[in-house]
Amino acid sequence: MRTSIVIDDELMNDAMRLTGVKTNRGAVELALKSLIPLENQKKIKYFRGKLKWEDNLEALGTDH
């Protein structure tokens, strides 16, 4: 998708410096790729206390 957006120069420069990304496009794409999982994780909170565990952790074993 081609689009034009206005982004604060200082914000973009900080993002590029911190991530090592060399282009504005790369910085925006990295930001979106980081934002999407974070927002999806927030939705998981909805299920707190609503899901039932029906397995045995001891039977699964551990490598600790």
mmJSON file of the N, C-alpha and C atoms, coordinates in Angstrom:
{"data_MODEL":{"atom_site":{
"group_PDB":["ATOM","ATOM","ATOM","ATOM","ATOM","ATOM","ATOM","ATOM","ATOM","ATOM","ATOM","ATOM","ATOM","ATOM","ATOM","ATOM","ATOM","ATOM","ATOM","ATOM","ATOM","ATOM","ATOM","ATOM","ATOM","ATOM","ATOM","ATOM","ATOM","ATOM","ATOM","ATOM","ATOM","ATOM","ATOM","ATOM","ATOM","ATOM","ATOM","ATOM","ATOM","ATOM","ATOM","ATOM","ATOM","ATOM","ATOM","ATOM","ATOM","ATOM","ATOM","ATOM","ATOM","ATOM","ATOM","ATOM","ATOM","ATOM","ATOM","ATOM","ATOM","ATOM","ATOM","ATOM","ATOM","ATOM","ATOM","ATOM","ATOM","ATOM","ATOM","ATOM","ATOM","ATOM","ATOM","ATOM","ATOM","ATOM","ATOM","ATOM","ATOM","ATOM","ATOM","ATOM","ATOM","ATOM","ATOM","ATOM","ATOM","ATOM","ATOM","ATOM","ATOM","ATOM","ATOM","ATOM","ATOM","ATOM","ATOM","ATOM","ATOM","ATOM","ATOM","ATOM","ATOM","ATOM","ATOM","ATOM","ATOM","ATOM","ATOM","ATOM","ATOM","ATOM","ATOM","ATOM","ATOM","ATOM","ATOM","ATOM","ATOM","ATOM","ATOM","ATOM","ATOM","ATOM","ATOM","ATOM","ATOM","ATOM","ATOM","ATOM","ATOM","ATOM","ATOM","ATOM","ATOM","ATOM","ATOM","ATOM","ATOM","ATOM","ATOM","ATOM","ATOM","ATOM","ATOM","ATOM","ATOM","ATOM","ATOM","ATOM","ATOM","ATOM","ATOM","ATOM","ATOM","ATOM","ATOM","ATOM","ATOM","ATOM","ATOM","ATOM","ATOM","ATOM","ATOM","ATOM","ATOM","ATOM","ATOM","ATOM","ATOM","ATOM","ATOM","ATOM","ATOM","ATOM","ATOM","ATOM","ATOM","ATOM","ATOM","ATOM","ATOM","ATOM","ATOM","ATOM","ATOM","ATOM","ATOM","ATOM"],
"id":[1,2,3,4,5,6,7,8,9,10,11,12,13,14,15,16,17,18,19,20,21,22,23,24,25,26,27,28,29,30,31,32,33,34,35,36,37,38,39,40,41,42,43,44,45,46,47,48,49,50,51,52,53,54,55,56,57,58,59,60,61,62,63,64,65,66,67,68,69,70,71,72,73,74,75,76,77,78,79,80,81,82,83,84,85,86,87,88,89,90,91,92,93,94,95,96,97,98,99,100,101,102,103,104,105,106,107,108,109,110,111,112,113,114,115,116,117,118,119,120,121,122,123,124,125,126,127,128,129,130,131,132,133,134,135,136,137,138,139,140,141,142,143,144,145,146,147,148,149,150,151,152,153,154,155,156,157,158,159,160,161,162,163,164,165,166,167,168,169,170,171,172,173,174,175,176,177,178,179,180,181,182,183,184,185,186,187,188,189,190,191,192],
"type_symbol":["N","C","C","N","C","C","N","C","C","N","C","C","N","C","C","N","C","C","N","C","C","N","C","C","N","C","C","N","C","C","N","C","C","N","C","C","N","C","C","N","C","C","N","C","C","N","C","C","N","C","C","N","C","C","N","C","C","N","C","C","N","C","C","N","C","C","N","C","C","N","C","C","N","C","C","N","C","C","N","C","C","N","C","C","N","C","C","N","C","C","N","C","C","N","C","C","N","C","C","N","C","C","N","C","C","N","C","C","N","C","C","N","C","C","N","C","C","N","C","C","N","C","C","N","C","C","N","C","C","N","C","C","N","C","C","N","C","C","N","C","C","N","C","C","N","C","C","N","C","C","N","C","C","N","C","C","N","C","C","N","C","C","N","C","C","N","C","C","N","C","C","N","C","C","N","C","C","N","C","C","N","C","C","N","C","C","N","C","C","N","C","C"],
"label_atom_id":["N","CA","C","N","CA","C","N","CA","C","N","CA","C","N","CA","C","N","CA","C","N","CA","C","N","CA","C","N","CA","C","N","CA","C","N","CA","C","N","CA","C","N","CA","C","N","CA","C","N","CA","C","N","CA","C","N","CA","C","N","CA","C","N","CA","C","N","CA","C","N","CA","C","N","CA","C","N","CA","C","N","CA","C","N","CA","C","N","CA","C","N","CA","C","N","CA","C","N","CA","C","N","CA","C","N","CA","C","N","CA","C","N","CA","C","N","CA","C","N","CA","C","N","CA","C","N","CA","C","N","CA","C","N","CA","C","N","CA","C","N","CA","C","N","CA","C","N","CA","C","N","CA","C","N","CA","C","N","CA","C","N","CA","C","N","CA","C","N","CA","C","N","CA","C","N","CA","C","N","CA","C","N","CA","C","N","CA","C","N","CA","C","N","CA","C","N","CA","C","N","CA","C","N","CA","C","N","CA","C","N","CA","C","N","CA","C","N","CA","C","N","CA","C"],
"label_alt_id":[null,null,null,null,null,null,null,null,null,null,null,null,null,null,null,null,null,null,null,null,null,null,null,null,null,null,null,null,null,null,null,null,null,null,null,null,null,null,null,null,null,null,null,null,null,null,null,null,null,null,null,null,null,null,null,null,null,null,null,null,null,null,null,null,null,null,null,null,null,null,null,null,null,null,null,null,null,null,null,null,null,null,null,null,null,null,null,null,null,null,null,null,null,null,null,null,null,null,null,null,null,null,null,null,null,null,null,null,null,null,null,null,null,null,null,null,null,null,null,null,null,null,null,null,null,null,null,null,null,null,null,null,null,null,null,null,null,null,null,null,null,null,null,null,null,null,null,null,null,null,null,null,null,null,null,null,null,null,null,null,null,null,null,null,null,null,null,null,null,null,null,null,null,null,null,null,null,null,null,null,null,null,null,null,null,null,null,null,null,null,null,null],
"label_comp_id":["MET","MET","MET","ARG","ARG","ARG","THR","THR","THR","SER","SER","SER","ILE","ILE","ILE","VAL","VAL","VAL","ILE","ILE","ILE","ASP","ASP","ASP","ASP","ASP","ASP","GLU","GLU","GLU","LEU","LEU","LEU","MET","MET","MET","ASN","ASN","ASN","ASP","ASP","ASP","ALA","ALA","ALA","MET","MET","MET","ARG","ARG","ARG","LEU","LEU","LEU","THR","THR","THR","GLY","GLY","GLY","VAL","VAL","VAL","LYS","LYS","LYS","THR","THR","THR","ASN","ASN","ASN","ARG","ARG","ARG","GLY","GLY","GLY","ALA","ALA","ALA","VAL","VAL","VAL","GLU","GLU","GLU","LEU","LEU","LEU","ALA","ALA","ALA","LEU","LEU","LEU","LYS","LYS","LYS","SER","SER","SER","LEU","LEU","LEU","ILE","ILE","ILE","PRO","PRO","PRO","LEU","LEU","LEU","GLU","GLU","GLU","ASN","ASN","ASN","GLN","GLN","GLN","LYS","LYS","LYS","LYS","LYS","LYS","ILE","ILE","ILE","LYS","LYS","LYS","TYR","TYR","TYR","PHE","PHE","PHE","ARG","ARG","ARG","GLY","GLY","GLY","LYS","LYS","LYS","LEU","LEU","LEU","LYS","LYS","LYS","TRP","TRP","TRP","GLU","GLU","GLU","ASP","ASP","ASP","ASN","ASN","ASN","LEU","LEU","LEU","GLU","GLU","GLU","ALA","ALA","ALA","LEU","LEU","LEU","GLY","GLY","GLY","THR","THR","THR","ASP","ASP","ASP","HIS","HIS","HIS"],
"label_asym_id":["A","A","A","A","A","A","A","A","A","A","A","A","A","A","A","A","A","A","A","A","A","A","A","A","A","A","A","A","A","A","A","A","A","A","A","A","A","A","A","A","A","A","A","A","A","A","A","A","A","A","A","A","A","A","A","A","A","A","A","A","A","A","A","A","A","A","A","A","A","A","A","A","A","A","A","A","A","A","A","A","A","A","A","A","A","A","A","A","A","A","A","A","A","A","A","A","A","A","A","A","A","A","A","A","A","A","A","A","A","A","A","A","A","A","A","A","A","A","A","A","A","A","A","A","A","A","A","A","A","A","A","A","A","A","A","A","A","A","A","A","A","A","A","A","A","A","A","A","A","A","A","A","A","A","A","A","A","A","A","A","A","A","A","A","A","A","A","A","A","A","A","A","A","A","A","A","A","A","A","A","A","A","A","A","A","A","A","A","A","A","A","A"],
"label_entity_id":["1","1","1","1","1","1","1","1","1","1","1","1","1","1","1","1","1","1","1","1","1","1","1","1","1","1","1","1","1","1","1","1","1","1","1","1","1","1","1","1","1","1","1","1","1","1","1","1","1","1","1","1","1","1","1","1","1","1","1","1","1","1","1","1","1","1","1","1","1","1","1","1","1","1","1","1","1","1","1","1","1","1","1","1","1","1","1","1","1","1","1","1","1","1","1","1","1","1","1","1","1","1","1","1","1","1","1","1","1","1","1","1","1","1","1","1","1","1","1","1","1","1","1","1","1","1","1","1","1","1","1","1","1","1","1","1","1","1","1","1","1","1","1","1","1","1","1","1","1","1","1","1","1","1","1","1","1","1","1","1","1","1","1","1","1","1","1","1","1","1","1","1","1","1","1","1","1","1","1","1","1","1","1","1","1","1","1","1","1","1","1","1"],
"label_seq_id":[1,1,1,2,2,2,3,3,3,4,4,4,5,5,5,6,6,6,7,7,7,8,8,8,9,9,9,10,10,10,11,11,11,12,12,12,13,13,13,14,14,14,15,15,15,16,16,16,17,17,17,18,18,18,19,19,19,20,20,20,21,21,21,22,22,22,23,23,23,24,24,24,25,25,25,26,26,26,27,27,27,28,28,28,29,29,29,30,30,30,31,31,31,32,32,32,33,33,33,34,34,34,35,35,35,36,36,36,37,37,37,38,38,38,39,39,39,40,40,40,41,41,41,42,42,42,43,43,43,44,44,44,45,45,45,46,46,46,47,47,47,48,48,48,49,49,49,50,50,50,51,51,51,52,52,52,53,53,53,54,54,54,55,55,55,56,56,56,57,57,57,58,58,58,59,59,59,60,60,60,61,61,61,62,62,62,63,63,63,64,64,64],
"pdbx_PDB_ins_code":[null,null,null,null,null,null,null,null,null,null,null,null,null,null,null,null,null,null,null,null,null,null,null,null,null,null,null,null,null,null,null,null,null,null,null,null,null,null,null,null,null,null,null,null,null,null,null,null,null,null,null,null,null,null,null,null,null,null,null,null,null,null,null,null,null,null,null,null,null,null,null,null,null,null,null,null,null,null,null,null,null,null,null,null,null,null,null,null,null,null,null,null,null,null,null,null,null,null,null,null,null,null,null,null,null,null,null,null,null,null,null,null,null,null,null,null,null,null,null,null,null,null,null,null,null,null,null,null,null,null,null,null,null,null,null,null,null,null,null,null,null,null,null,null,null,null,null,null,null,null,null,null,null,null,null,null,null,null,null,null,null,null,null,null,null,null,null,null,null,null,null,null,null,null,null,null,null,null,null,null,null,null,null,null,null,null,null,null,null,null,null,null],
"Cartn_x":[0.847,0.0,0.888,0.611,1.356,0.526,1.188,0.5,1.497,0.999,1.832,1.337,2.275,1.917,2.931,2.512,3.4,3.76,5.057,5.554,6.566,6.496,7.425,8.862,9.683,11.065,11.875,11.737,12.492,12.089,10.804,10.308,10.883,10.852,11.368,12.873,13.592,15.046,15.408,14.693,14.936,14.674,13.585,13.239,14.3,14.749,15.748,17.101,17.461,18.727,18.711,17.62,17.53,17.441,16.805,16.6,17.649,18.339,19.293,18.659,17.37,16.664,17.137,17.332,17.938,16.939,15.67,14.696,13.451,12.743,11.472,10.501,10.453,9.559,9.89,11.171,11.578,11.17,11.32,10.946,9.444,8.652,7.197,6.773,7.346,6.983,7.365,8.549,8.963,8.016,7.626,6.704,5.364,4.849,3.571,3.683,4.789,4.998,5.139,5.617,5.735,4.408,3.658,2.392,1.317,1.232,0.163,0.197,1.342,1.344,1.021,1.488,1.177,-0.32,-0.977,-2.419,-3.158,-2.685,-3.304,-3.134,-1.985,-1.767,-2.755,-3.12,-4.096,-5.429,-5.786,-7.063,-7.085,-5.912,-5.836,-6.37,-6.227,-6.714,-8.205,-8.947,-10.381,-10.648,-9.745,-9.956,-9.531,-8.949,-8.503,-9.662,-9.478,-10.491,-11.636,-11.583,-12.676,-12.321,-11.057,-10.626,-10.325,-10.659,-10.441,-9.268,-8.316,-7.161,-7.535,-7.362,-7.763,-6.603,-5.394,-4.242,-3.457,-2.424,-1.62,-0.196,0.265,1.612,2.683,2.469,3.459,3.548,2.437,2.454,3.17,3.154,3.835,5.344,5.8,7.238,7.82,8.992,9.704,11.175,11.866,13.305,14.084,13.434,14.091,14.967],
"Cartn_y":[-1.176,0.0,1.234,2.123,3.377,4.444,5.176,6.223,7.303,8.458,9.547,9.913,10.011,10.388,11.397,12.179,13.143,12.561,12.367,11.811,12.784,12.988,13.864,13.432,14.374,14.069,13.486,14.044,13.559,12.127,11.86,10.511,9.515,9.862,8.975,8.779,9.864,9.759,8.887,9.049,8.217,6.744,6.468,5.082,4.462,5.193,4.67,4.478,5.414,5.308,4.112,3.942,2.874,1.487,1.383,0.073,-0.263,0.746,0.503,0.423,0.648,0.648,1.861,1.661,2.718,3.591,3.163,3.928,4.22,5.27,5.59,4.427,3.863,2.727,1.567,1.274,0.191,0.45,1.699,2.052,1.906,2.361,2.256,0.788,-0.002,-1.422,-2.154,-1.868,-2.488,-2.101,-0.841,-0.376,-1.106,-1.249,-1.936,-3.409,-4.036,-5.455,-5.657,-4.668,-4.747,-4.439,-3.516,-3.087,-4.175,-4.868,-5.854,-6.957,-7.606,-8.621,-8.065,-6.854,-6.249,-6.051,-5.575,-5.367,-6.698,-7.712,-9.039,-9.627,-9.376,-9.864,-9.247,-7.997,-7.346,-8.078,-8.633,-9.336,-10.63,-11.195,-12.442,-12.238,-11.043,-10.759,-11.066,-10.977,-11.263,-12.679,-13.596,-15.006,-15.362,-14.423,-14.711,-15.224,-16.41,-17.025,-17.674,-17.653,-18.205,-19.528,-19.906,-21.143,-22.188,-23.427,-24.499,-25.355,-25.603,-26.441,-27.886,-28.763,-30.166,-31.123,-30.732,-31.592,-31.638,-32.457,-32.622,-32.19,-31.116,-30.633,-31.659,-32.402,-33.424,-34.517,-34.893,-35.917,-35.424,-34.127,-33.571,-33.575,-33.556,-33.541,-32.173,-32.014,-30.734,-31.009,-30.035,-30.129,-29.327,-28.933,-28.071,-28.898],
"Cartn_z":[0.0,0.0,0.0,-0.865,-0.92,-0.21,0.685,1.418,1.818,2.107,2.607,3.993,4.936,6.297,6.821,7.766,8.417,9.779,9.991,11.25,11.832,13.124,13.825,13.516,13.055,12.676,13.83,15.001,16.159,16.508,16.437,16.716,15.714,14.438,13.403,13.562,13.814,13.997,15.188,16.289,17.472,17.161,16.486,16.15,15.253,14.265,13.341,14.042,14.901,15.63,16.575,17.312,18.302,17.679,16.533,15.911,14.863,14.36,13.297,11.924,11.85,10.574,9.773,8.476,7.652,6.898,6.819,6.034,6.858,6.446,7.102,6.959,5.755,5.519,6.46,6.603,7.496,8.938,9.367,10.738,10.958,10.006,10.131,10.104,9.197,9.124,10.409,10.956,12.211,13.345,13.371,14.412,14.322,13.113,12.945,13.299,12.903,13.23,14.733,15.436,16.897,17.577,17.02,17.605,17.536,16.431,16.236,17.289,17.553,18.607,19.991,20.275,21.569,21.757,20.727,20.816,20.913,20.204,20.294,21.692,22.328,23.684,24.662,24.442,25.319,25.287,24.142,24.008,24.813,25.081,25.846,27.256,27.802,29.155,29.296,28.208,28.237,28.744,28.456,28.796,30.213,30.949,32.309,33.154,33.708,34.562,33.797,32.48,31.684,31.013,31.051,30.414,31.477,31.196,32.147,31.685,32.596,32.309,32.597,31.623,31.784,31.549,31.904,31.715,33.015,33.048,34.236,33.911,34.534,34.261,34.631,35.699,36.093,35.041,34.432,33.402,32.138,31.913,30.744,30.912,32.171,32.441,32.306,32.873,32.775,32.532,32.014,31.794,32.821,33.916,34.926,35.809],
"occupancy":[1.0,1.0,1.0,1.0,1.0,1.0,1.0,1.0,1.0,1.0,1.0,1.0,1.0,1.0,1.0,1.0,1.0,1.0,1.0,1.0,1.0,1.0,1.0,1.0,1.0,1.0,1.0,1.0,1.0,1.0,1.0,1.0,1.0,1.0,1.0,1.0,1.0,1.0,1.0,1.0,1.0,1.0,1.0,1.0,1.0,1.0,1.0,1.0,1.0,1.0,1.0,1.0,1.0,1.0,1.0,1.0,1.0,1.0,1.0,1.0,1.0,1.0,1.0,1.0,1.0,1.0,1.0,1.0,1.0,1.0,1.0,1.0,1.0,1.0,1.0,1.0,1.0,1.0,1.0,1.0,1.0,1.0,1.0,1.0,1.0,1.0,1.0,1.0,1.0,1.0,1.0,1.0,1.0,1.0,1.0,1.0,1.0,1.0,1.0,1.0,1.0,1.0,1.0,1.0,1.0,1.0,1.0,1.0,1.0,1.0,1.0,1.0,1.0,1.0,1.0,1.0,1.0,1.0,1.0,1.0,1.0,1.0,1.0,1.0,1.0,1.0,1.0,1.0,1.0,1.0,1.0,1.0,1.0,1.0,1.0,1.0,1.0,1.0,1.0,1.0,1.0,1.0,1.0,1.0,1.0,1.0,1.0,1.0,1.0,1.0,1.0,1.0,1.0,1.0,1.0,1.0,1.0,1.0,1.0,1.0,1.0,1.0,1.0,1.0,1.0,1.0,1.0,1.0,1.0,1.0,1.0,1.0,1.0,1.0,1.0,1.0,1.0,1.0,1.0,1.0,1.0,1.0,1.0,1.0,1.0,1.0,1.0,1.0,1.0,1.0,1.0,1.0],
"B_iso_or_equiv":[0.0,0.0,0.0,0.0,0.0,0.0,0.0,0.0,0.0,0.0,0.0,0.0,0.0,0.0,0.0,0.0,0.0,0.0,0.0,0.0,0.0,0.0,0.0,0.0,0.0,0.0,0.0,0.0,0.0,0.0,0.0,0.0,0.0,0.0,0.0,0.0,0.0,0.0,0.0,0.0,0.0,0.0,0.0,0.0,0.0,0.0,0.0,0.0,0.0,0.0,0.0,0.0,0.0,0.0,0.0,0.0,0.0,0.0,0.0,0.0,0.0,0.0,0.0,0.0,0.0,0.0,0.0,0.0,0.0,0.0,0.0,0.0,0.0,0.0,0.0,0.0,0.0,0.0,0.0,0.0,0.0,0.0,0.0,0.0,0.0,0.0,0.0,0.0,0.0,0.0,0.0,0.0,0.0,0.0,0.0,0.0,0.0,0.0,0.0,0.0,0.0,0.0,0.0,0.0,0.0,0.0,0.0,0.0,0.0,0.0,0.0,0.0,0.0,0.0,0.0,0.0,0.0,0.0,0.0,0.0,0.0,0.0,0.0,0.0,0.0,0.0,0.0,0.0,0.0,0.0,0.0,0.0,0.0,0.0,0.0,0.0,0.0,0.0,0.0,0.0,0.0,0.0,0.0,0.0,0.0,0.0,0.0,0.0,0.0,0.0,0.0,0.0,0.0,0.0,0.0,0.0,0.0,0.0,0.0,0.0,0.0,0.0,0.0,0.0,0.0,0.0,0.0,0.0,0.0,0.0,0.0,0.0,0.0,0.0,0.0,0.0,0.0,0.0,0.0,0.0,0.0,0.0,0.0,0.0,0.0,0.0,0.0,0.0,0.0,0.0,0.0,0.0],
"pdbx_formal_charge":[null,null,null,null,null,null,null,null,null,null,null,null,null,null,null,null,null,null,null,null,null,null,null,null,null,null,null,null,null,null,null,null,null,null,null,null,null,null,null,null,null,null,null,null,null,null,null,null,null,null,null,null,null,null,null,null,null,null,null,null,null,null,null,null,null,null,null,null,null,null,null,null,null,null,null,null,null,null,null,null,null,null,null,null,null,null,null,null,null,null,null,null,null,null,null,null,null,null,null,null,null,null,null,null,null,null,null,null,null,null,null,null,null,null,null,null,null,null,null,null,null,null,null,null,null,null,null,null,null,null,null,null,null,null,null,null,null,null,null,null,null,null,null,null,null,null,null,null,null,null,null,null,null,null,null,null,null,null,null,null,null,null,null,null,null,null,null,null,null,null,null,null,null,null,null,null,null,null,null,null,null,null,null,null,null,null,null,null,null,null,null,null],
"auth_seq_id":[1,1,1,2,2,2,3,3,3,4,4,4,5,5,5,6,6,6,7,7,7,8,8,8,9,9,9,10,10,10,11,11,11,12,12,12,13,13,13,14,14,14,15,15,15,16,16,16,17,17,17,18,18,18,19,19,19,20,20,20,21,21,21,22,22,22,23,23,23,24,24,24,25,25,25,26,26,26,27,27,27,28,28,28,29,29,29,30,30,30,31,31,31,32,32,32,33,33,33,34,34,34,35,35,35,36,36,36,37,37,37,38,38,38,39,39,39,40,40,40,41,41,41,42,42,42,43,43,43,44,44,44,45,45,45,46,46,46,47,47,47,48,48,48,49,49,49,50,50,50,51,51,51,52,52,52,53,53,53,54,54,54,55,55,55,56,56,56,57,57,57,58,58,58,59,59,59,60,60,60,61,61,61,62,62,62,63,63,63,64,64,64],
"auth_comp_id":["MET","MET","MET","ARG","ARG","ARG","THR","THR","THR","SER","SER","SER","ILE","ILE","ILE","VAL","VAL","VAL","ILE","ILE","ILE","ASP","ASP","ASP","ASP","ASP","ASP","GLU","GLU","GLU","LEU","LEU","LEU","MET","MET","MET","ASN","ASN","ASN","ASP","ASP","ASP","ALA","ALA","ALA","MET","MET","MET","ARG","ARG","ARG","LEU","LEU","LEU","THR","THR","THR","GLY","GLY","GLY","VAL","VAL","VAL","LYS","LYS","LYS","THR","THR","THR","ASN","ASN","ASN","ARG","ARG","ARG","GLY","GLY","GLY","ALA","ALA","ALA","VAL","VAL","VAL","GLU","GLU","GLU","LEU","LEU","LEU","ALA","ALA","ALA","LEU","LEU","LEU","LYS","LYS","LYS","SER","SER","SER","LEU","LEU","LEU","ILE","ILE","ILE","PRO","PRO","PRO","LEU","LEU","LEU","GLU","GLU","GLU","ASN","ASN","ASN","GLN","GLN","GLN","LYS","LYS","LYS","LYS","LYS","LYS","ILE","ILE","ILE","LYS","LYS","LYS","TYR","TYR","TYR","PHE","PHE","PHE","ARG","ARG","ARG","GLY","GLY","GLY","LYS","LYS","LYS","LEU","LEU","LEU","LYS","LYS","LYS","TRP","TRP","TRP","GLU","GLU","GLU","ASP","ASP","ASP","ASN","ASN","ASN","LEU","LEU","LEU","GLU","GLU","GLU","ALA","ALA","ALA","LEU","LEU","LEU","GLY","GLY","GLY","THR","THR","THR","ASP","ASP","ASP","HIS","HIS","HIS"],
"auth_asym_id":["A","A","A","A","A","A","A","A","A","A","A","A","A","A","A","A","A","A","A","A","A","A","A","A","A","A","A","A","A","A","A","A","A","A","A","A","A","A","A","A","A","A","A","A","A","A","A","A","A","A","A","A","A","A","A","A","A","A","A","A","A","A","A","A","A","A","A","A","A","A","A","A","A","A","A","A","A","A","A","A","A","A","A","A","A","A","A","A","A","A","A","A","A","A","A","A","A","A","A","A","A","A","A","A","A","A","A","A","A","A","A","A","A","A","A","A","A","A","A","A","A","A","A","A","A","A","A","A","A","A","A","A","A","A","A","A","A","A","A","A","A","A","A","A","A","A","A","A","A","A","A","A","A","A","A","A","A","A","A","A","A","A","A","A","A","A","A","A","A","A","A","A","A","A","A","A","A","A","A","A","A","A","A","A","A","A","A","A","A","A","A","A"],
"auth_atom_id":["N","CA","C","N","CA","C","N","CA","C","N","CA","C","N","CA","C","N","CA","C","N","CA","C","N","CA","C","N","CA","C","N","CA","C","N","CA","C","N","CA","C","N","CA","C","N","CA","C","N","CA","C","N","CA","C","N","CA","C","N","CA","C","N","CA","C","N","CA","C","N","CA","C","N","CA","C","N","CA","C","N","CA","C","N","CA","C","N","CA","C","N","CA","C","N","CA","C","N","CA","C","N","CA","C","N","CA","C","N","CA","C","N","CA","C","N","CA","C","N","CA","C","N","CA","C","N","CA","C","N","CA","C","N","CA","C","N","CA","C","N","CA","C","N","CA","C","N","CA","C","N","CA","C","N","CA","C","N","CA","C","N","CA","C","N","CA","C","N","CA","C","N","CA","C","N","CA","C","N","CA","C","N","CA","C","N","CA","C","N","CA","C","N","CA","C","N","CA","C","N","CA","C","N","CA","C","N","CA","C","N","CA","C","N","CA","C","N","CA","C","N","CA","C"],
"pdbx_PDB_model_num":[1,1,1,1,1,1,1,1,1,1,1,1,1,1,1,1,1,1,1,1,1,1,1,1,1,1,1,1,1,1,1,1,1,1,1,1,1,1,1,1,1,1,1,1,1,1,1,1,1,1,1,1,1,1,1,1,1,1,1,1,1,1,1,1,1,1,1,1,1,1,1,1,1,1,1,1,1,1,1,1,1,1,1,1,1,1,1,1,1,1,1,1,1,1,1,1,1,1,1,1,1,1,1,1,1,1,1,1,1,1,1,1,1,1,1,1,1,1,1,1,1,1,1,1,1,1,1,1,1,1,1,1,1,1,1,1,1,1,1,1,1,1,1,1,1,1,1,1,1,1,1,1,1,1,1,1,1,1,1,1,1,1,1,1,1,1,1,1,1,1,1,1,1,1,1,1,1,1,1,1,1,1,1,1,1,1,1,1,1,1,1,1]
}}}
